[in-house]
Amino acid sequence: MDRVNSEGIKRESLGWVLTRRDLVLRARRTGSCLLCCQGPVHEAGLCEVCTVMLTETEMKLVERWMAGVGP
């Protein structure tokens, strides 16, 4: 899946985006998922549906956000 919504980021860029505090915080502030642009979002700026589709590497980055550590 490249993009769920043309407004969201490209799937191939998600790993990089999850290392950018400013981009994740913007998604959290707007309540819009980084990938599909739906809400609500959790601490990593993703909705629950998109979180289920993550790779192991991406999930490790998300877990850092969920634990409050950040990038």
Long-range contacts (C-beta under 8 A, 24 or more apart in sequence): 1-53, 3-35, 4-35, 4-36, 4-37, 4-50, 5-35, 5-36, 5-37, 5-38, 7-37, 8-33, 8-34, 8-35, 8-36, 8-37, 9-34, 9-35, 11-35, 14-54, 14-58, 15-57, 15-58, 15-61, 18-44, 18-45, 18-58, 18-61, 18-62, 18-65, 18-71, 19-61, 19-71, 20-71, 21-70, 21-71, 24-65, 24-70, 24-71, 42-66, 43-68
